[in-house]
Amino acid sequence: MTETRIDRRFAALKREGRAGLVTFVTAGDPNYDTSLEILKGLPGAGADVIELGMPFSDPMADGPSIQAASLRALQGGQNMHKTLQMVRDFRAEDDETPIVLMGYYNPIYVYGVDAFVQDALSAGVDGLIVVDVPPEEDEELCLPAMQAGLNFIRLATPTTDERRLPKVLANTSGFVYYVSIAGITGTGAPDAAKVQAHVGRIKAKTDLPVAVGFGIKTPEQALALSKGAEAVVVGSALVNTIAQNLEDGRAVARTRDEVLKLVGSLGEALRQPEKAAAL
């Protein structure tokens, strides 16, 4: 594969000697315009990589927060065409920040795999995380995506054992997403020491960067879980912030501002760990 924005961003983070911040938001939540404003504001607030959720009616690996975000987006008329348009709108102003589309296979299947891969690439997407397509089905989406130039990012979990890990890593590129807790998104709090041990186990098998996600809500947690990893992923906390700053279900001025404020505090913790550790 040729070098991608994801490769370049992780190389830059390595030069800076710090872990990156990967932020997740759902495309179209709470509406297209506000979602796009948030998306455009993320890099300036401190996001190094953006995961953009593809709304789906049955997000089985996601907890109540991201399920609700998908529902808000779908009720607002969000679909795959609009999600790809959102990436195009973002790329009109930012050609450097990596964007990873994250979600489930059903909307991609309905769109058509070949058409989706080409449209995603031309829109400016850099990678895919599709949680319900296992390595045994790589020919379905993973290989066509990688051959076109998209990174295909796999999830490893606390239950991914030594026999399974090589299969998970076989066609992974960009980075490995380590799920820090067993369960759905937004539930539980990860144990930093255990996470560090699992990350070390993964890094013994691959040279790819490892990003740790699930359950990270505060700057202090982000800093603690960044040890030994190349990035941390924050999603449910941002989605919750959107939900908590709606009035009668509608976006207001503070909706965007509060999300970007949280991203700023998370990013600062990773950029200035001494300051965060003193809090």
Sequence and secondary structure as in RCSB ss.txt:
>XXXX:A:sequence
MTETRIDRRFAALKREGRAGLVTFVTAGDPNYDTSLEILKGLPGAGADVIELGMPFSDPMADGPSIQAASLRALQ
GGQNMHKTLQMVRDFRAEDDETPIVLMGYYNPIYVYGVDAFVQDALSAGVDGLIVVDVPPEEDEELCLPAMQAGL
NFIRLATPTTDERRLPKVLANTSGFVYYVSIAGITGTGAPDAAKVQAHVGRIKAKTDLPVAVGFGIKTPEQALAL
SKGAEAVVVGSALVNTIAQNLEDGRAVARTRDEVLKLVGSLGEALRQPEKAAAL
>XXXX:A:secstr
    HHHHHHHHHHHHTS EEEEEEETTSS HHHHHHHHHHHHHHT SEEEEE   S  TT  HHHHHHHHHHHH
TT  HHHHHHHHHHHHTT SSS EEEEE HHHHHHH HHHHHHHHHHHT  EEEETT  GGGTTTTHHHHHHHT 
EE  EE TT  TTTHHHHHHT  S EEEE SSSSTT S   HHHHHHHHHHHHTT  S EEEESS  SHHHHHHH
TTTSSEEEE HHHHHHHHHTEETTEE HHHHHHHHHHHHHHHHHHH HHHHHT 
